[in-house]
């Protein structure tokens, strides 16, 4: 079974698939379908739901509480960050000069051997040489 980490830039597409400003929605929805079907496992850093909620209250204030409840029912595993994971995330944030919330997703992927899928092109360009990361636009479920 394939194990993934999906950063907020991917999961937000599940909430607003009709938004014309969102790209690669079909790829993001394919990951959601695979998760629902049980053909993939998704591990997330513990802050992932708070980050999605923060975006959702701006974009979908009328439905965000229902959306969060739906996300909680998907069986996504929130990883309790051990010290080693924090060390990786902090090291990445310093090395890449990037926000810690983004590097926490990557740290979970690196620490657990999962693949981080991101739609954040800026982070991807900075981090691709480190490994365990794929741009959503370039990814296809097998």
C-alpha positions in Angstrom: 0.0 0.0 0.0 1.3 3.5 -0.9 1.8 6.0 1.9 1.4 9.7 1.3 1.6 13.0 3.0 -0.6 15.6 1.4 0.1 19.2 2.3 -2.6 21.9 2.7 -2.2 23.0 -0.9 -3.5 19.6 -2.0 -6.3 19.1 0.6 -7.7 22.6 0.1 -8.6 21.6 -3.5 -10.9 19.0 -2.0 -12.9 21.8 -0.3 -13.1 24.2 -3.3 -12.9 22.1 -6.5 -15.1 24.5 -8.4 -12.7 27.4 -7.8 -11.3 28.4 -11.2 -8.1 29.6 -9.5 -7.3 26.1 -8.3 -5.2 24.0 -10.7 -4.8 20.2 -10.8 -8.1 19.6 -9.0 -8.6 16.3 -10.8 -5.3 15.0 -9.5 -6.2 16.1 -5.9 -9.6 14.5 -6.2 -8.1 11.3 -7.4 -6.0 11.1 -4.2 -9.2 11.8 -2.2 -11.0 8.9 -4.0 -8.0 6.6 -3.4 -8.1 7.5 0.3 -11.8 6.8 0.5 -11.4 3.5 -1.3 -8.6 2.5 1.1 -6.0 2.1 -1.7 -3.7 4.6 -0.1 -2.8 5.7 3.4 -2.3 9.3 4.4 -0.1 10.4 7.3 -0.2 14.1 8.3 1.6 16.3 10.8 -0.6 17.2 13.8 -1.2 20.8 12.6 -2.7 19.8 9.2 -6.4 20.2 10.2 -5.8 23.6 11.8 -4.1 24.8 8.6 -7.0 23.5 6.5 -9.5 25.1 8.8 -7.7 28.4 8.7 -8.0 28.5 4.9 -11.5 27.2 5.0 -12.9 29.9 7.3 -11.8 32.4 4.7 -13.0 30.6 1.6 -16.0 28.6 2.8 -17.2 30.1 6.1 -20.7 28.7 5.8 -19.6 25.1 5.5 -16.2 24.8 7.0 -17.3 23.1 10.2 -19.0 20.4 8.1 -16.0 20.2 5.9 -13.7 19.7 8.9 -16.0 16.9 10.2 -15.9 15.2 6.8 -12.1 15.4 6.8 -11.9 13.9 10.3 -13.9 10.9 9.1 -11.4 10.0 6.3 -9.1 8.0 8.5 -6.1 10.3 8.0 -3.4 9.5 10.5 -2.1 12.5 12.4 1.4 11.8 13.4 2.5 12.9 16.8 5.8 14.5 16.1 8.7 12.9 18.0 11.8 14.9 18.6 13.5 13.4 15.5 10.7 14.7 13.3 10.9 18.2 14.8 14.6 18.1 14.2 14.1 17.3 10.5 11.4 20.0 10.1 13.5 22.6 11.8 16.6 21.7 9.8 14.6 21.9 6.6 13.1 25.2 7.5 16.6 26.7 8.2 18.2 25.0 5.1 15.5 26.0 2.7 14.6 29.3 4.4 11.0 28.2 4.4 8.0 28.2 6.8 8.1 25.4 9.4 4.5 24.4 8.8 5.4 23.4 5.2 8.6 21.6 6.3 6.6 19.6 8.9 4.7 17.9 6.1 8.0 17.1 4.4 9.5 15.9 7.6 6.7 13.4 8.1 7.3 12.1 4.6 11.1 11.8 5.2 10.8 10.3 8.6 8.2 7.7 7.7 9.3 6.9 4.1 6.1 8.3 2.6 5.8 10.5 -0.4 4.8 14.2 0.1 2.5 15.4 -2.6 2.4 19.2 -2.9 0.9 21.8 -5.2 3.2 24.4 -3.7 5.6 25.0 -6.6 7.8 27.3 -4.6 8.4 24.8 -1.9 8.8 22.0 -4.4 11.6 23.9 -6.2 13.4 24.4 -3.0 13.0 20.9 -1.6 12.9 18.5 -4.6 16.6 17.5 -4.3 16.0 16.3 -0.7 13.6 13.6 -2.0 10.3 12.1 -0.9 8.4 14.9 -2.6 6.4 15.2 -5.8 4.5 18.0 -7.4 0.8 17.4 -7.7 0.8 18.5 -11.4 3.4 15.8 -12.1 1.9 13.0 -10.1 -0.4 10.2 -11.3 -1.8 7.5 -9.1 -0.7 4.1 -10.2 
